Amino acid sequence: METIEFDIRGQICPSSLLVALKEVNSRTERLRQGSVQLCFLTDNRDATITIPESASNMGYGVSVEKKDGYYSIVISGKKD
């Protein structure tokens, strides 16, 4: 599976959410097929709520991991 990474550190909501939704929507078919997952790197705590909530509501699997000074939000094709 291919992982496409987006570094959106420094952006605040709703900008970070809009970027994430744009990327998810442009790769809907590949996400649903399971051939790609999207990884968003953010330092905005609000984004760790808004992005996963939106992606989950769209039927995608989401995981959030706290890293050293930022968060990694991974969106995949299937809800766990």
Biotite code that builds the C-alpha atoms (Angstrom):
import biotite.structure as struc

atoms = struc.array([
    struc.Atom([0.000, 0.000, 0.000], chain_id="A", res_id=1, res_name="MET", atom_name="CA", element="C"),
    struc.Atom([1.264, 3.440, -0.907], chain_id="A", res_id=2, res_name="GLU", atom_name="CA", element="C"),
    struc.Atom([1.381, 6.126, 1.788], chain_id="A", res_id=3, res_name="THR", atom_name="CA", element="C"),
    struc.Atom([1.120, 9.723, 0.651], chain_id="A", res_id=4, res_name="ILE", atom_name="CA", element="C"),
    struc.Atom([2.324, 12.197, 3.249], chain_id="A", res_id=5, res_name="GLU", atom_name="CA", element="C"),
    struc.Atom([1.181, 15.807, 3.603], chain_id="A", res_id=6, res_name="PHE", atom_name="CA", element="C"),
    struc.Atom([3.027, 18.143, 5.937], chain_id="A", res_id=7, res_name="ASP", atom_name="CA", element="C"),
    struc.Atom([0.422, 20.683, 7.020], chain_id="A", res_id=8, res_name="ILE", atom_name="CA", element="C"),
    struc.Atom([2.243, 21.821, 10.145], chain_id="A", res_id=9, res_name="ARG", atom_name="CA", element="C"),
    struc.Atom([1.777, 25.522, 10.724], chain_id="A", res_id=10, res_name="GLY", atom_name="CA", element="C"),
    struc.Atom([-1.756, 25.550, 9.310], chain_id="A", res_id=11, res_name="GLN", atom_name="CA", element="C"),
    struc.Atom([-4.731, 26.040, 11.583], chain_id="A", res_id=12, res_name="ILE", atom_name="CA", element="C"),
    struc.Atom([-8.312, 24.871, 11.247], chain_id="A", res_id=13, res_name="CYS", atom_name="CA", element="C"),
    struc.Atom([-10.300, 25.202, 9.113], chain_id="A", res_id=14, res_name="PRO", atom_name="CA", element="C"),
    struc.Atom([-7.421, 25.419, 6.621], chain_id="A", res_id=15, res_name="SER", atom_name="CA", element="C"),
    struc.Atom([-5.918, 22.080, 7.691], chain_id="A", res_id=16, res_name="SER", atom_name="CA", element="C"),
    struc.Atom([-9.314, 20.370, 7.489], chain_id="A", res_id=17, res_name="LEU", atom_name="CA", element="C"),
    struc.Atom([-9.977, 21.791, 4.018], chain_id="A", res_id=18, res_name="LEU", atom_name="CA", element="C"),
    struc.Atom([-6.601, 20.575, 2.751], chain_id="A", res_id=19, res_name="VAL", atom_name="CA", element="C"),
    struc.Atom([-7.246, 17.095, 4.170], chain_id="A", res_id=20, res_name="ALA", atom_name="CA", element="C"),
    struc.Atom([-10.753, 16.885, 2.694], chain_id="A", res_id=21, res_name="LEU", atom_name="CA", element="C"),
    struc.Atom([-9.502, 18.020, -0.715], chain_id="A", res_id=22, res_name="LYS", atom_name="CA", element="C"),
    struc.Atom([-6.849, 15.289, -0.726], chain_id="A", res_id=23, res_name="GLU", atom_name="CA", element="C"),
    struc.Atom([-9.264, 12.612, 0.532], chain_id="A", res_id=24, res_name="VAL", atom_name="CA", element="C"),
    struc.Atom([-11.868, 13.544, -2.083], chain_id="A", res_id=25, res_name="ASN", atom_name="CA", element="C"),
    struc.Atom([-9.320, 13.501, -4.901], chain_id="A", res_id=26, res_name="SER", atom_name="CA", element="C"),
    struc.Atom([-8.274, 9.950, -3.961], chain_id="A", res_id=27, res_name="ARG", atom_name="CA", element="C"),
    struc.Atom([-11.613, 8.402, -3.002], chain_id="A", res_id=28, res_name="THR", atom_name="CA", element="C"),
    struc.Atom([-11.363, 5.457, -5.384], chain_id="A", res_id=29, res_name="GLU", atom_name="CA", element="C"),
    struc.Atom([-7.818, 4.490, -4.381], chain_id="A", res_id=30, res_name="ARG", atom_name="CA", element="C"),
    struc.Atom([-8.644, 4.852, -0.677], chain_id="A", res_id=31, res_name="LEU", atom_name="CA", element="C"),
    struc.Atom([-11.700, 2.606, -1.017], chain_id="A", res_id=32, res_name="ARG", atom_name="CA", element="C"),
    struc.Atom([-9.652, 0.026, -2.954], chain_id="A", res_id=33, res_name="GLN", atom_name="CA", element="C"),
    struc.Atom([-7.056, 0.033, -0.186], chain_id="A", res_id=34, res_name="GLY", atom_name="CA", element="C"),
    struc.Atom([-4.194, 0.889, -2.542], chain_id="A", res_id=35, res_name="SER", atom_name="CA", element="C"),
    struc.Atom([-3.329, 4.141, -0.775], chain_id="A", res_id=36, res_name="VAL", atom_name="CA", element="C"),
    struc.Atom([-3.451, 5.735, 2.656], chain_id="A", res_id=37, res_name="GLN", atom_name="CA", element="C"),
    struc.Atom([-3.014, 9.399, 3.444], chain_id="A", res_id=38, res_name="LEU", atom_name="CA", element="C"),
    struc.Atom([-0.833, 10.657, 6.279], chain_id="A", res_id=39, res_name="CYS", atom_name="CA", element="C"),
    struc.Atom([-1.226, 14.237, 7.485], chain_id="A", res_id=40, res_name="PHE", atom_name="CA", element="C"),
    struc.Atom([1.417, 15.743, 9.761], chain_id="A", res_id=41, res_name="LEU", atom_name="CA", element="C"),
    struc.Atom([0.027, 18.573, 11.869], chain_id="A", res_id=42, res_name="THR", atom_name="CA", element="C"),
    struc.Atom([0.952, 20.581, 14.926], chain_id="A", res_id=43, res_name="ASP", atom_name="CA", element="C"),
    struc.Atom([-2.589, 21.897, 15.329], chain_id="A", res_id=44, res_name="ASN", atom_name="CA", element="C"),
    struc.Atom([-4.452, 20.092, 18.099], chain_id="A", res_id=45, res_name="ARG", atom_name="CA", element="C"),
    struc.Atom([-7.865, 21.036, 16.697], chain_id="A", res_id=46, res_name="ASP", atom_name="CA", element="C"),
    struc.Atom([-6.974, 19.191, 13.479], chain_id="A", res_id=47, res_name="ALA", atom_name="CA", element="C"),
    struc.Atom([-6.585, 15.955, 15.475], chain_id="A", res_id=48, res_name="THR", atom_name="CA", element="C"),
    struc.Atom([-10.319, 16.189, 16.147], chain_id="A", res_id=49, res_name="ILE", atom_name="CA", element="C"),
    struc.Atom([-11.784, 17.752, 13.008], chain_id="A", res_id=50, res_name="THR", atom_name="CA", element="C"),
    struc.Atom([-9.896, 15.696, 10.400], chain_id="A", res_id=51, res_name="ILE", atom_name="CA", element="C"),
    struc.Atom([-10.495, 12.258, 11.994], chain_id="A", res_id=52, res_name="PRO", atom_name="CA", element="C"),
    struc.Atom([-14.134, 13.101, 12.737], chain_id="A", res_id=53, res_name="GLU", atom_name="CA", element="C"),
    struc.Atom([-14.798, 14.158, 9.143], chain_id="A", res_id=54, res_name="SER", atom_name="CA", element="C"),
    struc.Atom([-12.954, 11.199, 7.617], chain_id="A", res_id=55, res_name="ALA", atom_name="CA", element="C"),
    struc.Atom([-14.717, 8.753, 9.929], chain_id="A", res_id=56, res_name="SER", atom_name="CA", element="C"),
    struc.Atom([-18.099, 10.233, 9.001], chain_id="A", res_id=57, res_name="ASN", atom_name="CA", element="C"),
    struc.Atom([-17.161, 9.586, 5.358], chain_id="A", res_id=58, res_name="MET", atom_name="CA", element="C"),
    struc.Atom([-16.553, 5.913, 6.193], chain_id="A", res_id=59, res_name="GLY", atom_name="CA", element="C"),
    struc.Atom([-12.760, 5.898, 6.329], chain_id="A", res_id=60, res_name="TYR", atom_name="CA", element="C"),
    struc.Atom([-10.504, 4.382, 8.934], chain_id="A", res_id=61, res_name="GLY", atom_name="CA", element="C"),
    struc.Atom([-8.473, 6.908, 10.899], chain_id="A", res_id=62, res_name="VAL", atom_name="CA", element="C"),
    struc.Atom([-5.642, 6.720, 13.377], chain_id="A", res_id=63, res_name="SER", atom_name="CA", element="C"),
    struc.Atom([-3.991, 9.573, 15.254], chain_id="A", res_id=64, res_name="VAL", atom_name="CA", element="C"),
    struc.Atom([-0.543, 9.266, 16.775], chain_id="A", res_id=65, res_name="GLU", atom_name="CA", element="C"),
    struc.Atom([1.242, 11.856, 18.875], chain_id="A", res_id=66, res_name="LYS", atom_name="CA", element="C"),
    struc.Atom([4.833, 12.313, 17.745], chain_id="A", res_id=67, res_name="LYS", atom_name="CA", element="C"),
    struc.Atom([7.605, 14.547, 19.024], chain_id="A", res_id=68, res_name="ASP", atom_name="CA", element="C"),
    struc.Atom([6.046, 18.013, 18.717], chain_id="A", res_id=69, res_name="GLY", atom_name="CA", element="C"),
    struc.Atom([3.363, 17.119, 16.175], chain_id="A", res_id=70, res_name="TYR", atom_name="CA", element="C"),
    struc.Atom([0.648, 14.594, 15.314], chain_id="A", res_id=71, res_name="TYR", atom_name="CA", element="C"),
    struc.Atom([0.336, 12.036, 12.542], chain_id="A", res_id=72, res_name="SER", atom_name="CA", element="C"),
    struc.Atom([-3.185, 11.449, 11.209], chain_id="A", res_id=73, res_name="ILE", atom_name="CA", element="C"),
    struc.Atom([-3.506, 8.437, 8.902], chain_id="A", res_id=74, res_name="VAL", atom_name="CA", element="C"),
    struc.Atom([-6.628, 7.947, 6.783], chain_id="A", res_id=75, res_name="ILE", atom_name="CA", element="C"),
    struc.Atom([-7.220, 4.573, 5.159], chain_id="A", res_id=76, res_name="SER", atom_name="CA", element="C"),
    struc.Atom([-9.998, 3.011, 3.147], chain_id="A", res_id=77, res_name="GLY", atom_name="CA", element="C"),
    struc.Atom([-11.601, 0.878, 5.822], chain_id="A", res_id=78, res_name="LYS", atom_name="CA", element="C"),
    struc.Atom([-12.940, 1.630, 9.247], chain_id="A", res_id=79, res_name="LYS", atom_name="CA", element="C"),
    struc.Atom([-11.477, -0.628, 11.899], chain_id="A", res_id=80, res_name="ASP", atom_name="CA", element="C"),
])
